[in-house]
Amino acid sequence: MKNVSGIRLTLPDFQGKDFTYEMYPVYEKDWFSLNIALDVSDFIATAGIEVEPPVRFHIGIAKKWQYLFDFKRYFDLLIGFEFRF
């Protein structure tokens, strides 16, 4: 489990708010990882890239469970960092 913190941008209006999620790695290989978080209200997925140890950059998406397959609604964009020690 990893703590990822950053900014969640709602699309299409680009309103930002901070976030902290407990991410679970689905796939890890060298400098790259795919992660998910199963929150009560949101589905969250990120790709993590190791920038400079111990820092990893994450970019991903988030969407409310109730709208997951509603393609008229946009995903939220996640941009964040993780520190591994």
C-alpha positions, 0 to 999 in steps of 0.5 A, a space after each residue: 500500500 502506498 500513500 499518493 498525494 496531489 491535485 485532482 482536477 475535475 474536467 471540463 471545468 479544471 477545478 482543483 482540489 487536493 487528495 490523498 489515496 491509499 494505492 495498491 500496486 497492480 503491476 510493478 516493473 523497475 521504474 514503472 507501476 500501475 496502481 488502483 484505489 477502491 474508495 467507497 465512492 470513487 474508482 481511482 487508477 494511476 500510472 507511477 513513474 520513478 523520477 528520482 529515488 525516493 520520488 515517484 510521479 503519478 498521473 491517473 483518473 478517478 470517477 464516481 462508481 455510480 457514473 463509471 460506465 456513463 460515458 457522457 460524464 468526464 473522468 477527473 484527472 489526478 496528478 500526484 507524488 509518492 515518496 518511498 523510503 
